[in-house]
Amino acid sequence: MKYEKRTLPNGVRILTEEVPGVRSACLGIWVGTGSRHEAANENGAAHFIEHMLFKGTATRTAAQLAEEMDAIGGQVNAFTTKECTCFHARVLDTHLPMAADILCDMFFHSNFADSDVETERGVILEEIGMYEDNPEDLCAERLAGAVFKGSPLARPILGKKSTLEGMDGAWLRQYKESHYGPESIVVALAGRFTQHDVDDLAARFAVLEPRPAVKSKPAAYRSGIVVKKKAIEQKPDAILFSPSSMDASDELLKEAKEKGIRITYIDSYTKEELQDLTVATDNVNAGRMLGEYARKLIDKDSKIAIVSHVKGVSTAVEREQGFREGLGDYADNIVDIVYCNSLYEKSYELAQELMRKYPDLELIAGMNEYSAVGVGRAVSDAGAKDKIAVVGVDCSQEAINLMEMGVYKGIIVQKAFRMGYIGVEETIHMLNGDAVEKNIDSGCELVTPENMYNSDIERLIFPFS
């Protein structure tokens, strides 16, 4: 595949990539402006403009834009992030000229009619409400607000009701004109296309007057914790909770207990016993099983390293303890232990560093999915699968692939579905006044290349098959 870059005199960059063997093309117009480029009273403008470009142009209504793209079997969409806004279309190569005309018409000639602004304001306010009900989106926004506090990166991409209410068609048009300068625009085209297609795009964007790109304010990351008490505010009979820290949630859990809410821990626990019930893998035993198996792969002089997930969290502490117990006197051969903060990329980099630092390393153990998969990738990429044994805890499709490739020698797989099911079942029994055990081990299994396709193991590692 061949990439080409063409920069127009006004600063617009056109990037193309021919993909042999395909009969489709994907065109994207990327603008280097997002929510981080907005002032506080402009929050939500970039995303609002994204909506408005689909509401009709000087020559096409919103319905005609949709009908003409549908008529050629194409797809058109857009998205806004904190850093940029993108408008993109995908069509068969023979329909690329029409798709480019539609997308550029939207980009250059949108109406910004006040009636459409009112309609889309309502749509965006509904979208904000949906975000509030989506834990994943809400968590991401609240986290950004905490770690980038005081900078535009802390503000939500969708904006707020108070800022959106002050925006009309003329204001949004002016904002677009000031932020969609040629220095901020990248036109990307990939798939099957002709030189005429590229020249046509260049001619369309060459008309923009040169001007400097809008600069964003610098931002500094700082650690932070943000909490939303939705579950406590709803006053349920019980909360099933999976702690990710030994003490960060203690005050919230105490508040829940004061309100008479029963607490069930799933998968891990906290330093202070605030729970009524715990359902989790016995992580010491899981680590011990892994250590006992790892011992069989090496000899008394082999060097061992551990890549764990989060320092101090209960699962990391207990799995390491059990792993050392399982290794027995071989535990003296552990030369290093590092932490990846449950990031694949960090684990990969740490494994590379370990291999450079200890060239005679013979075994690396990953204490959760992120650490083990990152190690597996690094060992595989280094061509070291026959030199360094990789063992780990937790299963994923990539972990299975690495075992099939001969990189993983063994993994401990938790019975996650059993853990969740028993957690709910036993919590219900507890609420009904039935006697329940306070600590329940949901179990785990050692999976190796030799047993991975046994029927019981298959049901564990391929639960949806």
N, C-alpha and C positions, 0 to 999 in steps of 0.2 A: 504494500500500500504506500502511496506517495502523497505527502503533504506539501501544499504550496501556500505561501503567504504573499498577499499583494496589499500594499499600503497606498491608498489614494492620496493625492496632494493635500486634501483637507484633514487627513488623519484616520479616516475609516479604514479598518483592516478587514480584508476578505481572506478567509481561510478555506481551502478546499482539500478534499481527500477523495480520490477515486477509489471505489471498491469494486474490483473485478468480479464479474459473475452475477451481479445483482441487477434488477430492473426497476429499482426504486431510488428515490432521492429524498434526503431530509435537509430542510433549509431552516436555519435558526438565525434570528436577529437578537444579539445579546447587547444589552446596554449596561454599562458599569455604574448603575445607580440603583440603590435599594434603600431599605429603611435607615441604614447607618448614615446616609447622605442627607437626611431630613433634619430640620430644626425641630425643637420640641413641639411648636405649634403647627408643624407640617406633618406630624406623624401619621402615617397611613397613606400619604400622597402617592408614593410609587405604586403601591398595590391598587389604589383607586384608579390610577391611570391605566393599569393593566386591564381592569374591567372595562373601562370606557372605550378602549380600542376595538372592542367587539360589538359596539352599539350602533354602528353605522358610519358611513363616510359621505363625502359630497356626492358620490355617484352610486352608492349601494346602501340599502337599508341593512339592519342587523339580520333580518330574515334572508335577504339576498346573499349576504356574506356566507351564511350557513348553507343555503341551498346550492350555491355555486361550488363550494368545496365538497359538499355531499355528491354533487353530480359527477365529479371526477374521482369519486371514491377516496378522497383524501381526508386527512386528519389535521386539525389545527388546534393549538392550545397555547397556554402561556403560564408562567409562574413568576413570582416575586420572592426574592430572598433578602437577607440583610445586606448583601453585597451587590446584587444585580437583578435585572429584570430580563426575561427571555420570552420571545414570541417565536413559535416554531410550527412547521408544517411537514407532513410526510405524504408523498404521492408516488405513483408510478412515474418513471422518468419522462414519459411522453407528455405528462400533465404538469411538469415542472414550470413551464412558462406561465400557465394559468395560476398555479399556486403562488408563484413569486409575485404576480400582479395583485392577487388578493391580499397577500401578507403585506406588501409594500403600500397598498391602498390604505389598509388599516393603520400602518405605521406612520404614513405621511399626511393622511387626509381625514382623520377621524373628526366627527362633528362636535363632540362634547356638549350636546344639547342639554339644557338645564332639566328638562323633563326626564331624560335618561339618567342624569346625575342623581336625581331624587330616587329613581327606581333602584339604581345600583347601590346607593347609600343604604337603603333598606336591606338589600341582599348581603352587603358586607356586615351590617350589624347582626344579621342572622348568623353569618359565618363566625363572627366573634363569639356569639352565644354557643355555637357548636363546639368551638375550641375549648370553651370553659367546661364542656361536658366530656371532652376527650382527654383522658389522663396523660397520654403520651405527648400530645401537643402542649397541654397546659404545663407539664413538667419542664419541657424544653424552654418555653417562654419564661417561666418563673426562674429557671436556672440561669438563663442569660441575663435576666434582670438583676440577679444577685452577683454574678461573677463579673459583670461589666457595669456595675452600678455607677451612675454619673456620666455615662457616655451614651451616644445614640444607639450603640449595640444592645443596650439594656431595654430599649423600647420595642413593643410588639410590631411585627411586620404589618398586621392588619390595621393598626392605629387604634384610636379610642373614640368613643361616641363624641366626646367633647371636641376633639380635633376634626373629626369627619364632618361635623355639623357646620363648620365654617367654610367648607369647600364648595364652590359652584363651578360651572362649566368654564367660565373665563379664567378663573384662578387656576384650575387644573391644566388648561391649555398653556397658560403662561409657565407653569411649573415644568411641564413637559418640554417646552421650548428651551428653557434654561438648563435643563438637566440631560437632555438627549442630544448633546453635542457630538460631532463626528469623532473627536478624540476618545469618546466613551463607547463607541459602537464597534462591535465585531460581528461580521456577517459570516456564518459558517455553513458550508455546503458539503454534503457527503453522499456517496452512492454513485449513481450513474448520471452523468450530465455532459454537456458539450461546452466548448470554449465560448460559444455564443451565449449560453446561459450565464457564464461568469461575467462576460462583458456587459450583458444586460443589467446585472446587479450592480456592477461598477458604475454604469451610467446613471442608474437611479439614485445611488448614494453620493455621487460626485457633486450633486447640486447643493448639498449642505454647506453652509458658510463655516469656514474654520473658526474655532474658538476653543479655549482651554477647557479641559474636563473639570467638572466640579470635584473638589477634593473632599475627602472625608476626614473627620477629626480622629486623631489617634486615640486608641483605647488600650487600657491595661487590664489584663486578667488578674483577678484576685479571688482567692477561695471564699466560699460563702455557703450558707445553708438557708434554704427557704422552705417553709412549711405551709401546707394548706390543710386546715382541720375539717375537711368536708365529711369524712367518715364519722368523726366525733360529733359534729354538729347534727348529723342525721340520727344520732342516738340509737344505733342498732343494739340488738341483744348481745352480739359478739362481733369481734373484728379478728380476721385471720391476717397475720402480719409476718412478713419475712424481713427481719432486721439486717441491715447492711453495715451496721456499726455496733460496737459493744455498748455505747452509752448515748449516742446522739439523739435517740428517740425516747429516752427515759421520761422526760417531763411530759411529753404528749401521752405516753402510755399511762403514766400516773393520773393524768387528767381524765383519761378514758375510764380508768378503774374507779375514780371518785364518782363518776356518773353511773356506776353500776354496770359498765360494759365488760363482758368477759373477753379475755385475750387468749388467742391461740397462736403460737409461734409455728411457722412453717420453714423448714430447711436450716435455720440457724437461731441463735438466741442472743441475749444481752448479758452483761456482767451481773446486773441486778435482776433477780428473779421476779419479774412482774407478771409473768404469764400464768394462766390457769392450766395450760396444756401445751405440750411441744410435740410436734410430729416432724421428724427429721432423720436423715441418714446418720448413723453412728459414725461420725467423721474420723474418730480415732481408729475405729475398726477398718474403715475404708482405706485410710492411710497405711495401716498395718498390713492389710491384704496386698496393697500395691508394693510395699517394701519387701514382703516375703517373696513376691513374684520377681521383683527387680533383682533380688539377691541371686536368683538362679541364672540371670543373664550375664553376670560379671564374675570376677574373681576377687580375692582378698586385697589385691593391689590396685583395683580399678578406681579411677577418679570419678566422682559423682557431683552433679550440680542440681539445684532445685530452682525452678522458676515458679513462684507462687503468685497469687492474685492481689490481695489487698493486705498490707501489713497490719496485724493486730485484730483482723476480723476473725470470729470464732472458727469458721470453716478452715481458714488458712492455718491458724495455730494448731488445731486438732489434727488436720491431715498431715502436717509436718511432723507432729509428735508421733503419730501412728506410723508414718513412713520410717522414721528413725528406729522405732521399736521393731518393725518388720525387718529392717536391714540387719539388726543385731550389731555385731562388732564391725560390720561393714560401714556403719554410720560414721565411723571415724574418717572415712574416705570422702565425706562431703566437703568439697573445697569452696563452695560458694552457694549462697541463697539470695535471690533477687526478686523484685516485685514488679509486676507489669500493670497494676491498677486495672486489671480486667480489660486490657486493650490488646487486640491481636498484633497491631503494628509494634507496640512497645515490647511485647513478648518476643516478636521476631528479631528486633534489634538487640535485645538482651541476650538472646541465644547466639546471635552472631558474635557479640562481644565475648561471651563465655568460650566459644570455640576458638577465638583468636587468643584469648588470655590463657586458656588451658588446651593446647594443641593435642594432648594425649587424653582428653576427656573421653569416657566410654559410655556414660549414661546421663541423660537429663530427664528429670521428672517434672511434669507440669501439674500443678495442684488444682486447676479447674479447666474448663473448656478453653477459655481465652489463652491461658498460659500454655496449655498443652498443644493447641493448634498452632499458635505462633512458633513454638519450638519445632513442631513437625514441619512447618513450611521452611524454616531456616535450615534444618538438617537436610531436607529434600533438595532445596536449591543449592546447597553446598556439595551435593553428591556424596553425603556422608552417612547414608542410611545403613551401610554395612559396617561402619566404624563406630557410630554412636547409636546406642539403643535409646528410644524415646518411649516413656511410659507416662500415663496421665490419669486424671480423674475427669469424668463427665463426657457425654457423648453428643455428637452432632453428625450431620451427613459428611462434612469434611473430615471429621475424625475417622469415620468408617472408610472414606476414600484413602486416607493416609495409611490405614491399616492394610487395606487391599494392596497398596503400593509397596508394602514392606517397611514403611517408616515407623509406624507405631508397632511396638512389640506387645503391648498390653495396656488396657484401660479399665478403670473401675467405673461402672455405669450405675448411677443412682436410679432407683425405681420412682421416678418423678411423678408419674401418673398415680401410682399407689400412694405416694406422699400426699398429693393434693386431695385424692378421694378420701383417704383415712382422716385427713385434717378436717374436712367438711363433716364426714360421718360422725366422728368422735365429738366434734363441737356440738352437733345436734343432740347427741346422747347427753352431753354435759348440761345443755340447756334444759333438757327434759328431766334432769335430776338423777340420771343414771350414773352409776359408778364408772369412772374411766381412769386409766393409767395416766399419770402426769407426763411421763416421757415415753414416747413410742418410737421405736426404730423402724423406719420404713424399708430398710434393707438395701443391698447393693450386690452387684455381680462383677466378677473378673471376666473380661472379654479379651480373648486372644485370637490370633489368626487361625488357630486350630479349632476353636469352638464357636466362632462368630456366626456360623450358619447352622448351628443346632437349633431346633425349632423353638425352644424356650428362649434362647438368646436372641433369635431373630425377632420374636415378639417384643422383646425389650428394646432393641436398637432400631427396629422399624415399626413403631407402634401404629402408623397409619396405613401400613401395607395390607 
